[in-house]
Amino acid sequence: MPKKSTTTVFSAIAIAAALGVGAYVYQGSGQITAPESQFVLLNGSTQTTSDMKGKVTLVNFWATSCTTCVAEMPEIIKTYDKFKDRGYDTMAVAMHYDPPSYVVNFAESRKLPFKVAIDNTGKIAKDWGDIQLTPTTFIVNKQGQVVKRYVGAPNFDELHKLIDKLLAET
């Protein structure tokens, strides 16, 4: 079977998501490396995808105008709090159409304890599979490979089991 390029796999994911193929779109042994991206955080610092290596990271594309995103945020906070001391991190990426002042207000008013970035050009969402639907969440393992993608709110019990498993891996 020929090896698929990252672009091909992410395009297939985007098409499947657009067609409504449930919250679980991609998982498999043919894991792909997370796209190299530079995230500009609310505090002005930057982080790259490469900086995530060595940790299990949840990358969540969201918007303040997305009711599902707002509704799932307390669970994302609980997940972060539960696993942060074990080598787990969270990167919440606000979509390019979200006004930065709304994102800052949301992050401050809800005391988001994890990294929040604004994708002001849309490049990050494009690189990660042309994300159009929010929330879209990726789980990236310690080696920097995408192991699962959720479109819509994940089942947090299942997500916690996956994070536990990935944190136990060397």
C-alpha positions in Angstrom: 0.0 0.0 0.0 1.5 3.4 -1.0 2.4 5.8 1.8 0.0 8.7 2.0 1.4 12.2 2.4 0.4 14.3 5.4 -1.6 16.7 3.2 -3.5 13.8 1.7 -4.4 12.3 5.1 -5.4 15.7 6.5 -7.5 16.5 3.4 -9.3 13.1 3.8 -9.9 14.0 7.5 -11.3 17.4 6.5 -13.6 15.8 3.9 -14.8 13.2 6.4 -15.4 15.8 9.0 -17.4 18.0 6.6 -19.5 15.0 5.7 -20.3 14.5 9.4 -18.5 11.3 10.0 -18.8 11.5 13.8 -16.5 12.8 16.4 -13.8 10.2 15.7 -12.3 10.8 12.3 -8.7 9.6 12.4 -6.8 7.0 14.5 -4.4 4.3 13.4 -1.0 2.8 13.3 -0.3 5.0 10.2 0.1 7.9 12.6 1.2 11.1 11.0 3.5 13.8 12.4 1.8 16.8 13.7 2.2 19.7 11.2 5.0 22.1 12.1 3.3 25.3 13.3 4.2 28.4 15.3 1.7 29.3 17.9 1.5 32.9 19.2 0.3 32.8 22.7 -1.8 35.4 24.5 1.2 36.5 26.5 3.1 37.3 23.2 5.5 34.3 23.5 5.6 31.7 20.8 5.7 27.9 20.8 6.2 25.5 18.0 4.9 22.0 17.4 8.4 20.8 17.9 8.3 22.2 21.5 5.5 19.8 22.2 7.7 16.7 21.8 8.1 14.8 25.0 4.6 15.6 26.2 1.2 14.3 25.3 -0.6 17.4 24.0 -4.2 18.2 23.3 -4.5 20.8 20.5 -8.0 22.3 20.5 -9.3 24.5 17.7 -12.1 26.6 19.1 -14.0 29.9 18.9 -15.7 32.0 21.5 -18.8 32.1 19.2 -19.0 28.2 19.2 -21.5 27.0 21.8 -20.0 23.5 21.8 -16.5 24.9 22.3 -17.7 27.0 25.3 -19.6 24.1 26.7 -16.6 21.7 26.5 -14.1 24.1 27.9 -14.7 23.2 31.6 -14.0 19.6 30.7 -10.8 20.6 28.9 -9.7 22.5 32.0 -10.5 19.4 34.2 -8.5 17.2 31.8 -5.6 19.6 31.9 -5.7 19.8 35.7 -5.9 16.0 36.0 -2.9 15.2 33.8 -0.6 18.3 33.8 1.8 17.0 36.4 2.4 13.8 34.4 3.7 15.3 31.1 0.5 16.5 29.6 -0.2 19.8 28.0 -3.0 21.7 26.2 -2.9 24.2 23.4 -6.2 26.0 22.7 -6.1 27.6 19.3 -8.6 30.3 18.7 -9.8 30.5 15.1 -8.7 33.4 12.8 -12.3 34.9 12.8 -12.4 35.2 16.6 -11.8 38.8 17.7 -8.6 38.8 19.8 -10.3 40.9 22.5 -13.0 38.2 22.9 -10.4 35.5 23.2 -8.5 37.4 25.8 -11.7 38.1 27.8 -12.7 34.5 27.6 -9.3 33.2 28.7 -9.1 35.6 31.6 -12.7 35.4 32.8 -12.6 31.6 32.8 -9.1 31.5 34.1 -7.9 29.1 31.4 -4.8 27.4 33.0 -3.3 26.2 29.7 -1.7 27.8 26.7 -4.1 29.8 24.4 -3.0 30.9 21.0 -4.8 33.0 18.3 -4.5 31.8 14.7 -4.9 35.4 13.4 -4.0 34.4 9.8 -5.7 31.0 9.6 -2.4 29.4 8.7 -2.4 27.0 11.7 -5.9 25.8 11.0 -4.9 25.3 7.3 -1.8 23.4 8.2 -3.7 21.1 10.6 -6.1 19.9 7.9 -8.0 23.1 6.8 -10.0 23.1 10.0 -13.5 24.6 9.4 -15.5 23.0 12.1 -15.1 23.8 15.8 -14.4 22.4 18.1 -11.8 20.2 16.4 -9.3 18.5 18.8 -6.1 16.6 18.2 -4.3 14.3 20.6 -0.5 14.4 19.9 1.8 11.8 21.5 5.2 12.3 23.0 6.8 11.7 19.6 4.8 14.5 18.0 2.4 12.2 16.1 -1.3 12.8 15.8 -3.0 9.7 17.3 -6.6 10.9 17.3 -8.8 13.7 16.0 -12.2 14.6 17.3 -14.7 16.9 15.5 -17.2 18.0 18.1 -16.8 17.4 21.8 -14.9 14.3 22.7 -16.1 11.6 25.0 -14.0 12.7 28.0 -14.0 9.3 29.7 -12.5 7.8 26.5 -10.2 10.7 26.1 -8.8 10.3 29.6 -8.2 6.6 29.0 -6.3 7.5 25.8 -4.2 10.1 27.6 -3.4 7.7 30.4 -2.2 5.1 27.9 -0.1 7.7 25.9 1.5 9.0 29.1 2.5 5.5 30.1 4.4 5.0 26.8 8.1 5.8 26.6 
